[in-house]
Amino acid sequence: MSIKFKVDYITPIGKDLYVVNTGDWRYQRPVTNRDKCRKCGACWLVCPTNSRHALATHYETNLDFCKGCGLCATECPARAIRMAEETRE
């Protein structure tokens, strides 16, 4: 199941502004176990790209902007997030 979020990160490059998908170069991605997630927000607080978003029962990652740094998985007190190797189709 793929969840799309309406978020744009705009960065200046030269004289123009561009939308930058920082998730294009990641080699691993966070996978959330919905049953373990306590929805405490620790992952949201440490995410440097603000890629974590609260849903009704858990937090989910916007993979368009996730850099795959693993901070969310490291800081999750419930161990609900694991990092999985990124695969390209």
Secondary structure, 3 states (H helix, E strand, C coil): CCCCCCCCCEEEECCEEEECCHHHHCCEEEEECCCCCCCCCHHHHHCCCCCEEECCCCEEECCCCCCCCCHHHHHCCCCCEEEEECCCC
